[in-house]
């Protein structure tokens, strides 16, 4: 069984290229069906977050080049461009990478816990789509177990600065008092909930939630004592807010240059703080060039969250030891399942042979019982027949071969048949 992975992340690809390969959770199921059809049915899973898109596959034959071609086509770019911004992995390195991702060692924020939940969601969707087989299921379940051990045994997540916390830090540098700031959150997902939690702790003057569905927006607004508004009303009300934090699943920008220019004019060019946490972008990149706007993307925030990471490098070394052990365990499991040299196929063959012998002797015993033979005699014959079939190979080996080979056979027979039960 071959295992391979293809990915792009915040270290290999710019934001706009990552946006071409972002899949919402409800898109992953149909996308997996297309991938498996293009690659002739391997196991498959897709992890897609703000900072990465990764495709994991397992099949009888490795098809990494075809996976690259498929993903490039899905994002509307050339395979050559995708290769120049992606990483490809096979077998053992796939397991190491998955374990590091789950443990937060490959994240923009070292040790952040959100990626583990996102991986679990991706695995659940793959399982529901019928794309997850034994090998990838083992890979991901072991990833989750390793991540849990890393989280509980090391200080990898201690004092980490999240994207949301970084946004608050930047806003504090622009505004003297966040208690006088009106904040608009666009979207109502997990990232916006996290950002709203951090900003609410600073007691801003007001909080508003703009969302496509009012029900979900109202739930979040109620939690933070804010108001809810329709996404369609955003352009006409944008000028009311000093700070805007956006993270939706929209495939196109929902806050355009023109809307921000009109808002600034009404505000008499009082500064606006804007954070775009979405991939693809929610806010048109041209907005960044406006004189009175301070716009930050997820990549901009990366520089803020890097501060203070040195204190966690010792924990990284501890985590890598745990991951090494996990990788070795997974590779051992893979080796056991190898159809040529693996233990599992041999066990399956032994069981099949034993079942065949048992079926033969049972059929013979039933025929004798149907003829009226004595039950005790039939049972005795059944047991002798099974015993002779089980011992035939060992007896034949003892009688054959030279003295050296017979010595190995004697040792094997002692281990297999003459052990004393404890």
N, C-alpha and C positions, 0 to 999 in steps of 0.2 A: 504494500500500500504506500503510495506517495502522498506527501503533504506539501502544499506550497501556499505562499501568501504574496500579495501585491498590495502596496499601500503608498499613500502620500500623506504628509503631515506638515505641521507648522515649521519643521526644520528643513523640509525638502522642497516645498512648493509655496508660491505666494498666495495671498488670500483669494484673489479673483480666480486663480486656477483651481484652488480647493473648492470654491463655490460651484464650479462646473460638475463636481463629482459628489455633491452633497445630496443625500437621500433622506427624506422624511421617513419616520418609522413606518407609516402606512404605505410607503412606496417600496419598501425593502422586499416584501413577499413577492409581488409581481416581478420585481427586478431579478430576484433569485431564480424564478422560473425561466426568465429569458437567458440568464447566465448558464444554467444547467442545460438548457436546450442547445445553446451554442457550443458547449463543451462536452456534449454527449453524456450528461447525467452524473457528474461527480457530486459528492457532498459539498455543500457551500454555505457560507455565512458572510454577511456584510456588516461591518461596524462603521457607522457614519456619525461623526460628531462635528462640533465647530472646528476642531483642530486636526481631524484626520478622517480619511476614508480608507478602509482596509478590506480586502477580499481574501477570505480563507477558503481553501479547497482541499479535498482529499479524494483520491481515486486510484484505480489500478495502474494508471500511467500518468506521469506528470505532464501538465499542459500549460506551463507558465506563459509561453509566448502567445498562445491563443487567449489566455486570460488578459494579458496586456492589450491585445488587439480589441477584445470585447469591451474592456473598460474605456479605452481611448475612443471607440466609436460611441459609447453611451454618453461621453462628455463632449463629443463633437470636436476632438483634437486629434492630431496625428499620433500614431504609436511612438514615433521618435520623440515628440515633445513630452509625452507622458513618461517615457523611459528616462528622460533627462531630469525629471523631477520626482521620480518614484524610487522605491526600494523593493527588491524581490528577495524572497527567502524560500528555502527548501528544507524539509525534514527537521532536524534538531534545532537549527536557528529559528524556525517558525515557532516552536514551543517556547524557546527562550524569549522571543519577542512578545508573544501573547502573554506570558507570565509577567514580563516587565510592564506591559501596558496595563494589565489588570491591577498591578501593585502600585501604579501611579509613578513609576520610575521613568516613563517615557512621555510624561505629560508636560505641558507648558508650565504648570504649577506643580513642582515636585511633591509627590505624595498626595495629590488631591484625590478625594474619594469618589467624585462623580463618575469617572470613567468606568468604574466597576459596575455601577447601576446601568450605565449605557450599554456595556457589554452584555449584561444579563438580559436586557431588553432585546438586543440584537439576536441573541441565542434563542430566546423565546419565540421571536418572529420566525427565525429559520426553522425551528422545530414545528411550528404551526403550518409553515409552508411545505413541510415534508422534505426539506432540503438537508436536514441534519442527520447524519448517520452515526455509527458507533465510534469512528475515529475522531471526528470533530467534536462529538459530544464529550468524549474522554478528554480531549485537549482543553476544552473550555471549562469543564467541571474541575479539572486539575488546576486551571488558571485561577478559578475562584477560590479553591482551597489554599493555593500558594499566597494569593492576595490577602486572605484572612490571616494566615500565619505571619506574613510580613507586617500587617497592620497591628497585630497583637504583640509581636515579639520585638519590634523595633520602634524607633521614634521618627519614622519616615514622615508621618503626617503632622508632627508637632510644629506649631507656629507657622503653618503654611499661609501664604497670602493668596486668597482666591481672586478671581477676576472681579467679582463684585466689590471686594474690599479694596482692590486697587483702584476701581472707579471712584469710590468714596474718597480715597486718598488724593486723587487728582482733582476732584471737585473741591476739596478743602483747600487746595492750593490756589484755586481761582476765586472762590467766594470766602470772604472773611468769616461769615457766620452762616452755616448751612441751615440754621433755624429760620432764616429769612428767605429761603429758596423754595420756589414752587417746582415740583418734580413731576414729570410725566413718564410713565412706563408704558412702552408699546409692546403688547404681547402679554400672555399670562401663563407661560410655561415655567419649567423648573428654574431656568437661569434668571428670568425676571423675578420670580418669587425670592430667589436668593439675593438678588440685587436690591429688591424692595426691603428685605429684612435688614440689610446693612445700612441703607439710607434712612430707614425709619428709626433706627437707633440714634440718629443725629437730630431727631425731632424737627424735620423740615416744616416750613410754613403750610404746605399742602401737598397731597399726593393724589395723582389721578392715574387711572388705568385705562388705556385704550386697547380694545381687543375686538376681533372680528365677531366673536360670540359674546353677547352681554352677560350671559349666565356665569361663565367662567370668570370673566372680568369682575363681576359683582362680588363673587366669592373672595377674590384676592383683595379687592378694594375694601370690603367689610373688615377683613383681617387687619388692615393697616389704617383704618379710619379715613379712607379716601373716597373719591368719587369715581364712577365709571363712565366712560364715554365710548361712542361708536367710532370705529376706525375711520369711517367715512367723514366724521366731523373733525378729524385731525388737522387738515390743512387750514381750516377757518379758525382753529383755536390754538394753533402752534405758538403764536406770539405770547400767549398767557404764561408760558413756562420758561424758567431759567435753565433748567436741566432736563434733558431727554435721554432716556436709556431704552434702547430698542433691541428686541430679540424675538423674531417671529420665524415661521417656517416658509415665508413667502419666497418664491423663486425670482422675484423682481423687486427692486427698491420700492419702498412704500412712502419714503420721505424724499421728495425731489428737490433739486436746486432752487427751482422757482418758488416752491412753498416756503423754503427757509429764507429766501431773499425777501419775500413779502412779510414774513414774520419779523425780520430784523428791521424793516422799514417802520412797521407799526410800533416796535419796541424802541424806536429812535436809536437803534444800534447799541442798545445795552447788550452785553455779551451773553452768548448762549453756550452752555456746556452740553456736548452730545457724545453719547457712547453707543457704538454699533457693535453689539455682541453676536450678530447673526452671520452665518455663512450659508448661502450667498448673502451679500450685503443688504441691509434694510435701508440704508441712507446712501444716496448717490455720492460717489467719491469726490465729485467736484465741489461739494459743500465744504470740504476741508480748506479750500482756497479762500473762502470768505473771511474778511478781516476780523469780524466780530464773533466768529464761531470757533470753538475749540472741540474738534471732532477726533475721537479716538476709536480705533478698531481693536479687535482681539489681538492682532499682531503688535499694535502700539502698546497695549497693556502688558505684553510679554516682558518688556524691559523693566516695568515696575515690579512685577512679581518675582523677577530674578533676585532682587535684593534679599539678603538674609538667608540665601540658600546654603551658604558655606557651613552653617551650624548643623546641617542635616546630611552632610557628605559621609560622616561616619556611619550613619544609619543606612546609607545606600550600600556600603560595603557589607553590612550585616544582611541586608535584603538580598544582595546578589548571591550570598552563600545559600540562602533558603531557595532561591530560584534555581541555582545549579543542581541542588538535590532534586528539585521537582522535575527538571529537564531530564536528568538521568533516569528517574523513575518512569517518565513517559516514554523515553526511548527503549527502556527495557520492556515495557508493555507492548510497544510496536514490534520489537524483535520477536517476542513470543508469538505474535500473530503472523509472522512472515510465512507465506505458503510453502516455501522451500525449506528453510532452516528453523522455523519457529516451533515452539513447544505446543501451542494451542492446536494447530492442524494435526500434529501427531496424536494428541489426546483425543481429538475428534475421530481419527482413524481407529484408534484402539477401542473406543466406545462402540463404533460402528461394527468392528469385527466381533466384539463380545456380544453385541445384540444379534448378530447373524448366527453365531454359535448357539445362543440361547433359543432363538426362534427354531432352529433346526432340531434341537433336542426336545423342545416342547412339542413340536409337531409329531415327532416320533413317539413320544410318551402318550400323546392323546390317541394316536392310532391304536397303540397296544391296549389302552384302557377301553377303547370302543370295542375291541375284540373280546374283552372280558378278562384280560390278564390281571394277576394279583397286583393290588395297588402298591404294596411294599416293594415288590420286585421291580415294578416300573419306576418308582422313585429312586431305588438303588441304581438302576441302569441310567436314569437321567443324571444323577450326580456323577457317576463314573464317566459318562460321555462328556460332560462339561469339563471335568478335571483333565481328562486325556487331551481334549482340544487345547486347553490352556497350557498344558505342560509339553505339548508335542514339540514346539519350536525349541524350547530349552534343552530337551532330551536330544534332539537332532544335533544341536550345536555341540553338546558334550561329546558325542560320538564322532564328530567330524573335526577336521583341522589338525594342526600340529600342536605340540605341547604348549607353546607360547600362547596361541589363541585360546586353547582350552583353559589356561590359567585365568585369562580375562573373563571367559564364560563362567568359570567357577565363582569368581568374585562377584560378578553380576547376579548370578543365581542366589548367592548368599544374601545380597542386598534386597533382591526383589521377592524371594520366596521363603527364605529361612530366617527372617527377622522375628525376634521375640516381641510380642505385643506387651507394652508397658501398662 
